[in-house]
Amino acid sequence: MDLSSESLKKILFKYKFRDVAIEELQKVHRLYPDLRLLTGPYTFHDSSQRDLLKLVGNIPVRYQGQSYNLPIQLWLLDSFPFTPPICFLRPTSNMTIREGKHVDAKGRIYLPGLHNWDHPKSSVTVLLEEMIAKFEEDPPLGMKSAGDGRDPNELLAFVSHLNVTEGGNRPGQGVKVSVIGGGDLGMAVVLSIIAKCSVDKLVLIDIPESSTKGGTMDLEIFSLPKVEVSKDLSASAGSRVVVVTANAWSEEQSYVSVVQTNVDMYRRIIPSLSRLSPTAVLLIASQPVDIMTHVAWKQSCLPPTHVMGAGYNLESQRLSYVLNIALLANGTDKQAWVIGEKSDKKVAVWGSAATSGDSQVLSPVTNSTKPLIERGLEILKGRGQRSWSVGLSIADISHSILTDQRKTHSISTLAQGWGGIGSEVFLSVPCILGANGSTRLAGVSLSPEDDAKLRESVTSLSNFFKQLRI
């Protein structure tokens, strides 16, 4: 592994921990000399690209007494080795990927060692050992055809007859939605989605770690068509939408400790959910919703367009209803959205009430409309969020996704870059929702007072998130 070439030197110069990274790469080369170190552009979730180092080559695996070469590619982020590689299978033209516990349809590799990465205890060599062990138990590649002339150094056709039991949306499965977490909210979500959305199957999973329990037994007693009750996360495989309502028990005193308990529970369920349904939209209703949506995005490795929180959708619908019906007697074509952090620092903006949001432009609340908005928010005080109301709101969001409705909702999403927000935070902004997840509407210039509220929320959320162990 020659680290002296000009192209590698140029890229390595950009790495934050260059000396440690070089030491780690040299160790990899001693144990896996067939892996080559190259450079190339890597495309991130937000479609941006950066030139990164990558390890490319084969690792040896044994299956049924024979040895085979498994082609892999490991992208090394510029904070390597303190952050884990992004790992892919790179099958040849006559190979096919088998989705399963550790590989999705695009060949991305998911392993416990990646999710629990902690350098120096974690390293590429340790990761490769785990990868070999897992893939010897469950081969991730099969042959596309049974023709002659097969390469004896590749996984052979005997792999392809094994049944795929996890992951992905498979043909003929129909529209499937999963709800994680029982209790009042889980039950309300199930009943609301069944009433509003056309689904072929809805799975309610009551996980042991959750404090939101109690409703699953009743669903088992009074069984509903299309509804399955389970305690196994694998029952969610192939879902189009996965709703997480679970919250964890905690006897901790500090707010950070209470939230950390939820984060720890998420660490045990979110990677599995995203692996089992790699093309799903993950819809978060756990509390606090902005923080937990951010956590879910980090732990799921899904694009930010496919991870969203219930956010201010309910409040936005209520506010628009009050303004249009009670105050204006249907005399307006405006839609009001509540945006920002789920706290007393919420902000309202205007937009078109049209169902399709593609051409909508947001407008700030002006001096002339501010009394109207404040009156509407005052009327809504005291109307708390009951389980059934949140359930209806989640069903409303799910319906827009499942039907590709292109309707605008105020949901908790990655707000970085929206309205000049520079920090990586999740908070509610108006987004168009459809089959491919969320698309944010363009930002809006707010009044100094509202802008200050939003900036305060961004700072608060960012500082709080840094205190959590993700």
TINU-913865 format. One record per residue (C-alpha): x, y, z; residue in one letter. Coordinates in nm, 3 decimals, m for minus. Example, Ala and Ser with C-alpha at 12.3 -4.5 7.8 and 13.67 -1.06 7.14 Angstrom:
+---------+---------+---------+-------+
|    east |   north |      up | mikol |
+---------+---------+---------+-------+
|   1.230 |  m0.450 |   0.780 |     A |
|   1.367 |  m0.106 |   0.714 |     S |
+---------+---------+---------+-------+
//
This chain:
+---------+---------+---------+-------+
|    east |   north |      up | mikol |
+---------+---------+---------+-------+
|   0.000 |   0.000 |   0.000 |     M |
|   0.195 |   0.300 |  m0.129 |     D |
|   0.104 |   0.611 |   0.067 |     L |
|   0.368 |   0.823 |  m0.104 |     S |
|   0.188 |   0.891 |  m0.434 |     S |
|   0.098 |   1.253 |  m0.497 |     E |
|  m0.277 |   1.190 |  m0.520 |     S |
|  m0.286 |   1.007 |  m0.186 |     L |
|  m0.067 |   1.270 |  m0.020 |     K |
|  m0.303 |   1.541 |  m0.143 |     K |
|  m0.610 |   1.367 |  m0.002 |     I |
|  m0.441 |   1.261 |   0.324 |     L |
|  m0.343 |   1.622 |   0.387 |     F |
|  m0.717 |   1.701 |   0.430 |     K |
|  m0.769 |   1.431 |   0.692 |     Y |
|  m0.803 |   1.564 |   1.047 |     K |
|  m0.606 |   1.279 |   1.207 |     F |
|  m0.361 |   1.211 |   0.928 |     R |
|  m0.082 |   1.047 |   1.130 |     D |
|  m0.322 |   0.814 |   1.312 |     V |
|  m0.497 |   0.734 |   0.983 |     A |
|  m0.167 |   0.642 |   0.815 |     I |
|  m0.076 |   0.416 |   1.105 |     E |
|  m0.413 |   0.244 |   1.078 |     E |
|  m0.380 |   0.198 |   0.701 |     L |
|  m0.034 |   0.047 |   0.734 |     Q |
|  m0.173 |  m0.203 |   0.983 |     K |
|  m0.447 |  m0.295 |   0.735 |     V |
|  m0.190 |  m0.345 |   0.460 |     H |
|   0.015 |  m0.585 |   0.673 |     R |
|  m0.285 |  m0.809 |   0.740 |     L |
|  m0.476 |  m0.761 |   0.411 |     Y |
|  m0.216 |  m0.688 |   0.141 |     P |
|  m0.470 |  m0.742 |  m0.140 |     D |
|  m0.668 |  m0.431 |  m0.040 |     L |
|  m0.571 |  m0.127 |  m0.249 |     R |
|  m0.592 |   0.234 |  m0.132 |     L |
|  m0.747 |   0.465 |  m0.393 |     L |
|  m0.915 |   0.804 |  m0.405 |     T |
|  m1.250 |   0.899 |  m0.547 |     G |
|  m1.557 |   1.126 |  m0.508 |     P |
|  m1.812 |   1.011 |  m0.247 |     Y |
|  m2.172 |   1.141 |  m0.266 |     T |
|  m2.331 |   1.222 |   0.069 |     F |
|  m2.699 |   1.230 |   0.176 |     H |
|  m2.734 |   1.595 |   0.073 |     D |
|  m2.596 |   1.519 |  m0.279 |     S |
|  m2.268 |   1.697 |  m0.201 |     S |
|  m1.944 |   1.525 |  m0.302 |     Q |
|  m1.599 |   1.505 |  m0.144 |     R |
|  m1.284 |   1.329 |  m0.254 |     D |
|  m1.209 |   1.057 |  m0.001 |     L |
|  m0.979 |   0.761 |   0.046 |     L |
|  m1.123 |   0.417 |  m0.015 |     K |
|  m1.002 |   0.063 |   0.042 |     L |
|  m1.092 |  m0.162 |  m0.248 |     V |
|  m1.032 |  m0.532 |  m0.298 |     G |
|  m1.128 |  m0.879 |  m0.180 |     N |
|  m1.148 |  m1.041 |   0.160 |     I |
|  m1.132 |  m1.420 |   0.200 |     P |
|  m1.437 |  m1.606 |   0.331 |     V |
|  m1.502 |  m1.977 |   0.374 |     R |
|  m1.833 |  m2.145 |   0.306 |     Y |
|  m1.909 |  m2.516 |   0.316 |     Q |
|  m1.538 |  m2.596 |   0.337 |     G |
|  m1.428 |  m2.383 |   0.040 |     Q |
|  m1.260 |  m2.043 |   0.018 |     S |
|  m1.399 |  m1.750 |  m0.186 |     Y |
|  m1.308 |  m1.388 |  m0.242 |     N |
|  m1.563 |  m1.126 |  m0.141 |     L |
|  m1.530 |  m0.788 |  m0.323 |     P |
|  m1.568 |  m0.489 |  m0.090 |     I |
|  m1.518 |  m0.113 |  m0.086 |     Q |
|  m1.459 |   0.089 |   0.233 |     L |
|  m1.490 |   0.468 |   0.216 |     W |
|  m1.283 |   0.647 |   0.481 |     L |
|  m1.428 |   0.979 |   0.600 |     L |
|  m1.192 |   1.268 |   0.669 |     D |
|  m1.228 |   1.208 |   1.045 |     S |
|  m1.109 |   0.846 |   1.006 |     F |
|  m1.018 |   0.645 |   1.213 |     P |
|  m1.235 |   0.812 |   1.479 |     F |
|  m1.542 |   0.760 |   1.261 |     T |
|  m1.625 |   0.425 |   1.098 |     P |
|  m1.583 |   0.350 |   0.728 |     P |
|  m1.885 |   0.346 |   0.498 |     I |
|  m1.880 |  m0.010 |   0.366 |     C |
|  m2.020 |  m0.163 |   0.048 |     F |
|  m2.013 |  m0.490 |  m0.138 |     L |
|  m1.894 |  m0.449 |  m0.496 |     R |
|  m2.027 |  m0.756 |  m0.681 |     P |
|  m1.908 |  m0.844 |  m1.029 |     T |
|  m2.149 |  m0.839 |  m1.324 |     S |
|  m2.253 |  m1.203 |  m1.276 |     N |
|  m2.322 |  m1.167 |  m0.903 |     M |
|  m2.643 |  m1.066 |  m0.728 |     T |
|  m2.676 |  m0.912 |  m0.382 |     I |
|  m2.877 |  m1.101 |  m0.122 |     R |
|  m3.046 |  m0.858 |   0.114 |     E |
|  m3.027 |  m0.979 |   0.471 |     G |
|  m2.928 |  m0.896 |   0.824 |     K |
|  m2.609 |  m0.719 |   0.725 |     H |
|  m2.655 |  m0.600 |   0.364 |     V |
|  m2.920 |  m0.384 |   0.193 |     D |
|  m3.032 |  m0.390 |  m0.170 |     A |
|  m2.759 |  m0.144 |  m0.275 |     K |
|  m2.485 |  m0.350 |  m0.116 |     G |
|  m2.429 |  m0.127 |   0.186 |     R |
|  m2.293 |  m0.325 |   0.479 |     I |
|  m2.434 |  m0.292 |   0.832 |     Y |
|  m2.251 |  m0.453 |   1.124 |     L |
|  m2.255 |  m0.407 |   1.503 |     P |
|  m1.894 |  m0.295 |   1.485 |     G |
|  m1.991 |  m0.004 |   1.260 |     L |
|  m2.279 |   0.110 |   1.480 |     H |
|  m2.069 |   0.084 |   1.798 |     N |
|  m1.746 |   0.223 |   1.655 |     W |
|  m1.507 |   0.348 |   1.924 |     D |
|  m1.145 |   0.404 |   1.817 |     H |
|  m0.887 |   0.277 |   1.915 |     P |
|  m1.084 |  m0.025 |   2.040 |     K |
|  m1.248 |  m0.028 |   1.697 |     S |
|  m1.031 |  m0.056 |   1.387 |     S |
|  m1.056 |  m0.159 |   1.024 |     V |
|  m0.879 |  m0.487 |   1.090 |     T |
|  m1.122 |  m0.576 |   1.370 |     V |
|  m1.410 |  m0.471 |   1.143 |     L |
|  m1.287 |  m0.694 |   0.860 |     L |
|  m1.263 |  m0.989 |   1.099 |     E |
|  m1.625 |  m0.931 |   1.200 |     E |
|  m1.728 |  m0.893 |   0.836 |     M |
|  m1.567 |  m1.223 |   0.741 |     I |
|  m1.729 |  m1.402 |   1.036 |     A |
|  m2.078 |  m1.266 |   0.959 |     K |
|  m2.056 |  m1.336 |   0.586 |     F |
|  m1.933 |  m1.690 |   0.643 |     E |
|  m2.254 |  m1.747 |   0.842 |     E |
|  m2.478 |  m1.569 |   0.591 |     D |
|  m2.322 |  m1.527 |   0.243 |     P |
|  m2.429 |  m1.190 |   0.095 |     P |
|  m2.381 |  m1.273 |  m0.274 |     L |
|  m2.516 |  m1.525 |  m0.519 |     G |
|  m2.469 |  m1.594 |  m0.890 |     M |
|  m2.715 |  m1.446 |  m1.142 |     K |
|  m2.710 |  m1.757 |  m1.358 |     S |
|  m2.592 |  m2.116 |  m1.344 |     A |
|  m2.380 |  m2.097 |  m1.661 |     G |
|  m2.045 |  m2.262 |  m1.710 |     D |
|  m1.709 |  m2.100 |  m1.673 |     G |
|  m1.757 |  m1.966 |  m1.323 |     R |
|  m1.468 |  m1.806 |  m1.142 |     D |
|  m1.366 |  m2.041 |  m0.858 |     P |
|  m1.258 |  m1.737 |  m0.654 |     N |
|  m1.612 |  m1.595 |  m0.636 |     E |
|  m1.913 |  m1.710 |  m0.436 |     L |
|  m2.077 |  m1.985 |  m0.636 |     L |
|  m2.433 |  m2.072 |  m0.726 |     A |
|  m2.504 |  m2.271 |  m0.412 |     F |
|  m2.553 |  m1.937 |  m0.234 |     V |
|  m2.841 |  m1.829 |  m0.457 |     S |
|  m3.083 |  m2.101 |  m0.344 |     H |
|  m3.088 |  m1.969 |   0.013 |     L |
|  m3.411 |  m1.788 |   0.102 |     N |
|  m3.409 |  m1.415 |   0.176 |     V |
|  m3.596 |  m1.365 |   0.504 |     T |
|  m3.521 |  m1.001 |   0.583 |     E |
|  m3.496 |  m0.657 |   0.426 |     G |
|  m3.626 |  m0.468 |   0.131 |     G |
|  m3.962 |  m0.420 |  m0.038 |     N |
|  m4.026 |  m0.738 |  m0.229 |     R |
|  m4.257 |  m0.781 |  m0.531 |     P |
|  m4.615 |  m0.866 |  m0.448 |     G |
|  m4.585 |  m0.767 |  m0.084 |     Q |
|  m4.821 |  m0.467 |  m0.117 |     G |
|  m4.832 |  m0.156 |   0.099 |     V |
|  m4.703 |  m0.228 |   0.448 |     K |
|  m4.675 |   0.005 |   0.746 |     V |
|  m4.520 |  m0.075 |   1.084 |     S |
|  m4.579 |   0.098 |   1.418 |     V |
|  m4.314 |   0.050 |   1.688 |     I |
|  m4.440 |   0.089 |   2.045 |     G |
|  m4.773 |  m0.010 |   2.200 |     G |
|  m4.976 |   0.188 |   2.450 |     G |
|  m5.227 |   0.463 |   2.383 |     D |
|  m5.030 |   0.641 |   2.112 |     L |
|  m4.937 |   0.322 |   1.928 |     G |
|  m5.300 |   0.211 |   1.932 |     M |
|  m5.418 |   0.555 |   1.816 |     A |
|  m5.170 |   0.549 |   1.526 |     V |
|  m5.278 |   0.199 |   1.423 |     V |
|  m5.648 |   0.284 |   1.425 |     L |
|  m5.596 |   0.619 |   1.250 |     S |
|  m5.381 |   0.472 |   0.972 |     I |
|  m5.626 |   0.185 |   0.918 |     I |
|  m5.910 |   0.439 |   0.892 |     A |
|  m5.734 |   0.691 |   0.665 |     K |
|  m5.478 |   0.499 |   0.460 |     C |
|  m5.511 |   0.214 |   0.214 |     S |
|  m5.267 |  m0.047 |   0.344 |     V |
|  m5.237 |  m0.419 |   0.278 |     D |
|  m5.075 |  m0.489 |   0.613 |     K |
|  m5.010 |  m0.297 |   0.935 |     L |
|  m4.775 |  m0.440 |   1.198 |     V |
|  m4.778 |  m0.320 |   1.559 |     L |
|  m4.458 |  m0.414 |   1.741 |     I |
|  m4.445 |  m0.379 |   2.119 |     D |
|  m4.078 |  m0.380 |   2.216 |     I |
|  m3.966 |  m0.478 |   2.569 |     P |
|  m3.760 |  m0.161 |   2.625 |     E |
|  m4.056 |   0.071 |   2.572 |     S |
|  m4.265 |   0.225 |   2.848 |     S |
|  m4.555 |   0.262 |   2.604 |     T |
|  m4.726 |  m0.069 |   2.659 |     K |
|  m5.073 |  m0.205 |   2.715 |     G |
|  m5.263 |  m0.194 |   2.388 |     G |
|  m5.125 |  m0.493 |   2.205 |     T |
|  m5.318 |  m0.752 |   2.406 |     M |
|  m5.646 |  m0.582 |   2.320 |     D |
|  m5.557 |  m0.586 |   1.952 |     L |
|  m5.484 |  m0.957 |   1.979 |     E |
|  m5.820 |  m1.016 |   2.153 |     I |
|  m6.027 |  m0.798 |   1.919 |     F |
|  m5.832 |  m0.871 |   1.602 |     S |
|  m5.858 |  m0.623 |   1.315 |     L |
|  m5.830 |  m0.712 |   0.947 |     P |
|  m5.482 |  m0.643 |   0.805 |     K |
|  m5.334 |  m0.580 |   1.154 |     V |
|  m5.059 |  m0.806 |   1.292 |     E |
|  m4.926 |  m0.782 |   1.646 |     V |
|  m4.566 |  m0.885 |   1.712 |     S |
|  m4.278 |  m0.845 |   1.954 |     K |
|  m4.015 |  m0.911 |   1.686 |     D |
|  m3.866 |  m0.621 |   1.490 |     L |
|  m3.814 |  m0.850 |   1.190 |     S |
|  m4.193 |  m0.841 |   1.137 |     A |
|  m4.146 |  m0.485 |   1.008 |     S |
|  m3.935 |  m0.597 |   0.708 |     A |
|  m4.034 |  m0.438 |   0.379 |     G |
|  m4.240 |  m0.151 |   0.525 |     S |
|  m4.309 |   0.164 |   0.325 |     R |
|  m4.350 |   0.370 |   0.643 |     V |
|  m4.218 |   0.287 |   0.991 |     V |
|  m4.370 |   0.492 |   1.274 |     V |
|  m4.179 |   0.493 |   1.604 |     V |
|  m4.391 |   0.589 |   1.907 |     T |
|  m4.182 |   0.410 |   2.171 |     A |
|  m4.040 |   0.591 |   2.473 |     N |
|  m3.815 |   0.428 |   2.732 |     A |
|  m3.856 |   0.401 |   3.107 |     W |
|  m3.620 |   0.618 |   3.308 |     S |
|  m3.579 |   0.695 |   3.676 |     E |
|  m3.307 |   0.951 |   3.607 |     E |
|  m3.343 |   1.300 |   3.750 |     Q |
|  m3.180 |   1.522 |   3.487 |     S |
|  m3.346 |   1.591 |   3.152 |     Y |
|  m3.031 |   1.491 |   2.964 |     V |
|  m3.028 |   1.154 |   3.143 |     S |
|  m3.395 |   1.093 |   3.066 |     V |
|  m3.342 |   1.164 |   2.695 |     V |
|  m3.024 |   0.952 |   2.696 |     Q |
|  m3.238 |   0.656 |   2.806 |     T |
|  m3.447 |   0.703 |   2.492 |     N |
|  m3.132 |   0.738 |   2.281 |     V |
|  m2.997 |   0.410 |   2.422 |     D |
|  m3.324 |   0.236 |   2.337 |     M |
|  m3.311 |   0.378 |   1.984 |     Y |
|  m2.957 |   0.241 |   1.943 |     R |
|  m3.102 |  m0.108 |   1.988 |     R |
|  m3.390 |  m0.069 |   1.743 |     I |
|  m3.329 |   0.199 |   1.478 |     I |
|  m3.037 |   0.032 |   1.289 |     P |
|  m3.241 |  m0.289 |   1.264 |     S |
|  m3.551 |  m0.104 |   1.140 |     L |
|  m3.358 |   0.076 |   0.865 |     S |
|  m3.181 |  m0.246 |   0.765 |     R |
|  m3.509 |  m0.439 |   0.745 |     L |
|  m3.681 |  m0.164 |   0.541 |     S |
|  m3.398 |   0.024 |   0.365 |     P |
|  m3.632 |   0.225 |   0.138 |     T |
|  m3.887 |   0.314 |   0.407 |     A |
|  m3.970 |   0.656 |   0.546 |     V |
|  m3.898 |   0.662 |   0.920 |     L |
|  m4.159 |   0.872 |   1.103 |     L |
|  m4.069 |   0.959 |   1.464 |     I |
|  m4.322 |   1.038 |   1.738 |     A |
|  m4.104 |   0.966 |   2.044 |     S |
|  m4.022 |   1.256 |   2.275 |     Q |
|  m3.856 |   1.502 |   2.249 |     P |
|  m3.943 |   1.472 |   1.883 |     V |
|  m3.681 |   1.708 |   1.732 |     D |
|  m3.394 |   1.545 |   1.922 |     I |
|  m3.516 |   1.189 |   1.870 |     M |
|  m3.564 |   1.248 |   1.496 |     T |
|  m3.205 |   1.373 |   1.478 |     H |
|  m3.091 |   1.064 |   1.671 |     V |
|  m3.290 |   0.833 |   1.441 |     A |
|  m3.129 |   0.989 |   1.134 |     W |
|  m2.781 |   0.942 |   1.279 |     K |
|  m2.842 |   0.582 |   1.380 |     Q |
|  m3.036 |   0.471 |   1.072 |     S |
|  m2.787 |   0.580 |   0.802 |     C |
|  m3.094 |   0.674 |   0.592 |     L |
|  m3.099 |   0.995 |   0.386 |     P |
|  m3.250 |   1.291 |   0.576 |     P |
|  m3.541 |   1.301 |   0.329 |     T |
|  m3.649 |   0.959 |   0.465 |     H |
|  m3.632 |   1.045 |   0.837 |     V |
|  m3.887 |   1.288 |   0.978 |     M |
|  m4.064 |   1.370 |   1.301 |     G |
|  m4.433 |   1.443 |   1.361 |     A |
|  m4.321 |   1.795 |   1.448 |     G |
|  m4.574 |   2.076 |   1.419 |     Y |
|  m4.806 |   1.905 |   1.170 |     N |
|  m5.091 |   1.885 |   1.422 |     L |
|  m5.048 |   2.245 |   1.542 |     E |
|  m5.026 |   2.371 |   1.183 |     S |
|  m5.349 |   2.198 |   1.084 |     Q |
|  m5.523 |   2.327 |   1.395 |     R |
|  m5.402 |   2.683 |   1.343 |     L |
|  m5.511 |   2.689 |   0.977 |     S |
|  m5.850 |   2.550 |   1.075 |     Y |
|  m5.902 |   2.816 |   1.341 |     V |
|  m5.791 |   3.100 |   1.115 |     L |
|  m5.985 |   2.990 |   0.809 |     N |
|  m6.305 |   2.870 |   0.975 |     I |
|  m6.348 |   3.043 |   1.309 |     A |
|  m6.182 |   3.378 |   1.238 |     L |
|  m6.201 |   3.434 |   0.864 |     L |
|  m6.512 |   3.233 |   0.778 |     A |
|  m6.338 |   3.066 |   0.484 |     N |
|  m6.246 |   3.404 |   0.338 |     G |
|  m5.877 |   3.327 |   0.284 |     T |
|  m5.667 |   3.104 |   0.062 |     D |
|  m5.379 |   3.109 |   0.308 |     K |
|  m5.231 |   2.811 |   0.490 |     Q |
|  m5.060 |   2.874 |   0.823 |     A |
|  m4.766 |   2.662 |   0.934 |     W |
|  m4.607 |   2.647 |   1.275 |     V |
|  m4.230 |   2.602 |   1.246 |     I |
|  m3.927 |   2.573 |   1.471 |     G |
|  m3.852 |   2.375 |   1.785 |     E |
|  m4.128 |   2.192 |   1.974 |     K |
|  m4.129 |   2.442 |   2.260 |     S |
|  m4.264 |   2.784 |   2.354 |     D |
|  m4.033 |   2.935 |   2.089 |     K |
|  m4.257 |   2.832 |   1.796 |     K |
|  m4.296 |   3.061 |   1.494 |     V |
|  m4.574 |   3.086 |   1.234 |     A |
|  m4.546 |   3.152 |   0.859 |     V |
|  m4.795 |   3.183 |   0.575 |     W |
|  m4.826 |   3.000 |   0.244 |     G |
|  m5.074 |   2.892 |  m0.021 |     S |
|  m5.345 |   2.650 |   0.088 |     A |
|  m5.313 |   2.448 |  m0.234 |     A |
|  m5.277 |   2.072 |  m0.183 |     T |
|  m4.978 |   2.036 |  m0.415 |     S |
|  m4.684 |   2.221 |  m0.264 |     G |
|  m4.439 |   2.232 |  m0.555 |     D |
|  m4.493 |   2.601 |  m0.637 |     S |
|  m4.571 |   2.728 |  m0.288 |     Q |
|  m4.385 |   3.030 |  m0.153 |     V |
|  m4.373 |   3.102 |   0.217 |     L |
|  m4.442 |   3.448 |   0.354 |     S |
|  m4.348 |   3.586 |   0.696 |     P |
|  m4.608 |   3.711 |   0.941 |     V |
|  m4.630 |   4.089 |   0.895 |     T |
|  m4.743 |   4.360 |   1.134 |     N |
|  m5.090 |   4.347 |   0.978 |     S |
|  m5.129 |   3.970 |   1.010 |     T |
|  m4.947 |   3.924 |   1.340 |     K |
|  m5.256 |   4.000 |   1.557 |     P |
|  m5.450 |   3.741 |   1.358 |     L |
|  m5.185 |   3.473 |   1.407 |     I |
|  m5.147 |   3.555 |   1.775 |     E |
|  m5.524 |   3.536 |   1.822 |     R |
|  m5.529 |   3.196 |   1.650 |     G |
|  m5.247 |   3.063 |   1.869 |     L |
|  m5.424 |   3.199 |   2.178 |     E |
|  m5.743 |   3.011 |   2.087 |     I |
|  m5.542 |   2.689 |   2.057 |     L |
|  m5.389 |   2.721 |   2.404 |     K |
|  m5.511 |   2.447 |   2.630 |     G |
|  m5.578 |   2.212 |   2.339 |     R |
|  m5.317 |   1.958 |   2.438 |     G |
|  m5.191 |   1.670 |   2.230 |     Q |
|  m5.397 |   1.363 |   2.312 |     R |
|  m5.299 |   1.024 |   2.177 |     S |
|  m5.586 |   1.015 |   1.931 |     W |
|  m5.507 |   1.363 |   1.796 |     S |
|  m5.139 |   1.278 |   1.745 |     V |
|  m5.248 |   0.948 |   1.588 |     G |
|  m5.466 |   1.134 |   1.337 |     L |
|  m5.178 |   1.370 |   1.258 |     S |
|  m4.939 |   1.079 |   1.196 |     I |
|  m5.198 |   0.911 |   0.974 |     A |
|  m5.227 |   1.239 |   0.779 |     D |
|  m4.849 |   1.242 |   0.720 |     I |
|  m4.845 |   0.870 |   0.632 |     S |
|  m5.128 |   0.916 |   0.382 |     H |
|  m4.932 |   1.185 |   0.195 |     S |
|  m4.630 |   0.954 |   0.171 |     I |
|  m4.815 |   0.636 |   0.075 |     L |
|  m5.025 |   0.808 |  m0.194 |     T |
|  m4.742 |   1.033 |  m0.321 |     D |
|  m4.980 |   1.322 |  m0.257 |     Q |
|  m4.717 |   1.598 |  m0.269 |     R |
|  m4.896 |   1.777 |   0.014 |     K |
|  m4.714 |   2.023 |   0.239 |     T |
|  m4.675 |   1.946 |   0.611 |     H |
|  m4.476 |   2.109 |   0.888 |     S |
|  m4.260 |   1.819 |   1.002 |     I |
|  m3.938 |   1.787 |   1.196 |     S |
|  m3.659 |   1.751 |   0.940 |     T |
|  m3.293 |   1.833 |   0.890 |     L |
|  m3.306 |   2.214 |   0.886 |     A |
|  m2.940 |   2.280 |   0.809 |     Q |
|  m2.924 |   2.522 |   0.514 |     G |
|  m3.288 |   2.632 |   0.548 |     W |
|  m3.331 |   3.006 |   0.603 |     G |
|  m2.961 |   3.048 |   0.674 |     G |
|  m2.945 |   2.781 |   0.948 |     I |
|  m2.585 |   2.662 |   0.963 |     G |
|  m2.606 |   2.401 |   1.240 |     S |
|  m2.701 |   2.037 |   1.196 |     E |
|  m3.035 |   2.036 |   1.379 |     V |
|  m3.382 |   1.894 |   1.326 |     F |
|  m3.683 |   2.120 |   1.369 |     L |
|  m4.019 |   2.174 |   1.200 |     S |
|  m4.027 |   2.342 |   0.860 |     V |
|  m4.283 |   2.308 |   0.578 |     P |
|  m4.199 |   2.011 |   0.355 |     C |
|  m4.367 |   1.853 |   0.053 |     I |
|  m4.427 |   1.486 |   0.131 |     L |
|  m4.452 |   1.204 |  m0.122 |     G |
|  m4.332 |   0.855 |  m0.203 |     A |
|  m3.968 |   0.970 |  m0.202 |     N |
|  m3.991 |   1.130 |   0.141 |     G |
|  m3.967 |   1.501 |   0.210 |     S |
|  m3.867 |   1.808 |   0.011 |     T |
|  m3.830 |   2.134 |   0.203 |     R |
|  m3.998 |   2.451 |   0.078 |     L |
|  m3.761 |   2.741 |   0.027 |     A |
|  m3.672 |   2.940 |   0.336 |     G |
|  m3.835 |   3.269 |   0.432 |     V |
|  m3.713 |   3.595 |   0.583 |     S |
|  m3.865 |   3.625 |   0.929 |     L |
|  m3.923 |   3.927 |   1.145 |     S |
|  m3.633 |   4.003 |   1.385 |     P |
|  m3.840 |   3.872 |   1.677 |     E |
|  m3.930 |   3.542 |   1.508 |     D |
|  m3.580 |   3.501 |   1.364 |     D |
|  m3.436 |   3.541 |   1.713 |     A |
|  m3.668 |   3.266 |   1.842 |     K |
|  m3.557 |   3.032 |   1.565 |     L |
|  m3.186 |   3.104 |   1.622 |     R |
|  m3.232 |   3.046 |   1.996 |     E |
|  m3.394 |   2.709 |   1.921 |     S |
|  m3.112 |   2.612 |   1.685 |     V |
|  m2.850 |   2.694 |   1.947 |     T |
|  m3.043 |   2.515 |   2.223 |     S |
|  m3.101 |   2.199 |   2.017 |     L |
|  m2.743 |   2.190 |   1.890 |     S |
|  m2.595 |   2.228 |   2.239 |     N |
|  m2.829 |   1.968 |   2.386 |     F |
|  m2.756 |   1.714 |   2.110 |     F |
|  m2.383 |   1.741 |   2.178 |     K |
|  m2.442 |   1.619 |   2.536 |     Q |
|  m2.592 |   1.289 |   2.417 |     L |
|  m2.404 |   0.965 |   2.350 |     R |
|  m2.544 |   0.862 |   2.011 |     I |
+---------+---------+---------+-------+
//
